[in-house]
Amino acid sequence: MNVYNFHTYMDAKSEWRWQLVAPNGRVVADSGEGYSSLSAVREAAQRVKDNAATATID
């Protein structure tokens, strides 16, 4: 099954980040900033997921 996955992790500065990982294992997007808690990074990833379908391409 071809499923993209949001992966959350703690970076070297002890900040939480997310990555959007393609079915082939490649990272296709990332948070670009760190978050102070796991719940905050999950909320940020959820916002991206919720809004991506309505995004436009310039």
C-alpha positions in Angstrom: 0.0 0.0 0.0 1.3 3.5 -0.9 0.9 5.5 2.3 2.6 8.7 3.2 3.4 9.0 6.9 4.0 11.8 9.4 7.0 10.9 11.5 7.7 12.8 14.7 11.0 12.9 16.5 13.1 14.8 19.0 16.1 16.6 17.4 19.6 17.3 18.9 18.3 20.5 20.6 15.6 18.5 22.3 12.9 20.1 20.2 10.1 18.0 18.5 9.9 18.0 14.7 7.8 16.2 12.1 8.7 14.8 8.7 6.3 13.7 5.9 7.8 10.4 4.6 6.8 9.0 1.2 6.2 5.2 0.7 9.7 4.8 -0.7 11.2 6.2 2.6 12.2 9.6 1.3 11.4 12.7 3.3 9.2 15.0 1.1 8.4 17.7 3.7 9.5 18.7 7.2 8.4 21.0 10.0 11.1 23.6 9.4 11.0 24.5 13.1 11.1 22.8 16.4 8.2 22.4 18.9 8.4 22.3 22.7 6.2 19.2 23.1 5.0 16.1 21.4 1.4 17.3 21.5 2.4 20.6 19.8 4.3 18.9 17.0 1.4 16.5 16.4 -1.0 19.4 16.2 1.2 21.1 13.7 1.4 18.0 11.5 -2.4 17.6 11.7 -2.8 21.2 10.5 -0.6 20.5 7.5 -2.6 17.3 6.8 -5.9 19.0 7.1 -5.0 22.0 4.9 -2.9 20.3 2.2 -5.8 19.2 0.1 -7.0 22.8 -0.4 -3.5 24.2 -1.1 -2.9 25.9 -4.5 0.2 25.6 -6.7 1.7 28.9 -7.9 
